[in-house]
Amino acid sequence: MKSAAVVNYAPEKGSVEIREIEKPQIGPEDVLLEVANVGVCGSDLHQWTADHSWPVNYPVVLGHEFGGHIVEVGKEVQGWKEGDRVVSETAAIISQNNPMTRRGLYNLDPTRKGFGYGVNGAMTKYVRVPSRILHEVPAQLPFEQACLTEPCCVAYNAVVKNARIEPGDRVVVLGPGTIGILCAAMARLCGAEVAIVGLPQDAHRLEIAKGYGCEVIIGDAKPWAQARDGLGCDGVIDAAGASITLKIALDIVRPAGWISKVGWGPQPLGFNLDPLVQKNITLQGSFSHNWPVWERVIALLASGQFDVKPIIGGIWPVTEWHEAFEKMHKGEVVKSVLRPV
């Protein structure tokens, strides 16, 4: 039985098409998931436009933000059964013996391979998932929201685990993409005053950030950062995916402040890092997420404390992936969601 899949088949720009693929075979510790919804990530767009900076196992089915129902269970799987509503983490392949995995930081295992670039992802009807990375989705949380657990976990890790926000802090978020808006919303949840910075063409996305209680800045964020005492903001979350924004972050953050960098950008820096030293700034990278972060984020989504509905710009069948990608790429929507056919 074959299903339509969104396949990235080569490293050249635009090498994405619909292909019919066989239902995956599962191993003893896997489950077969029937996908309900799958979010389109900026990294899916980067593989489509061929400006990504990570190795890809071509041809590969795209998609790593997904949830659905279990339809088959491997013979050694415990604690899961057919019909369970679940979401899956992204770390499809890890080494159990890697020192990072043993510390519970398997997201930092250098041999880790994720869905959508290392192994086949979820922009299709069925996906094979190791049972170790499944999480239960409460009945009250619809899949079109639950499938966005993954980007919410990226934001939680960047804002809560890899930064140090206290209520009353002033925090600037650079870049109003999905991750930037979710980081801004998460920082508001932590009690910070938040400004999110973008360009004139980001107006629609910035409007959505306003709904989360954020100040919106097009252009120079320095006056807002310095408004309280002239020294700068307490922290900056760099979610812009361009190296040059790090220069802005170093400029607007106060002495002894922090920068959490979650955006990717392959460009070389080309500027002086002395302000990092002079101002005694903490620069922290933030990558991916692990088990406890997922459990916490699902609790936030299910309780309604964290609402992802405002960022969902539409739901398209996987066969209309091109329109869903285009609308996100152009900034017309923050997040496109697909459903298998």
Disulfide bonds with the S-S distance in Angstrom:
none
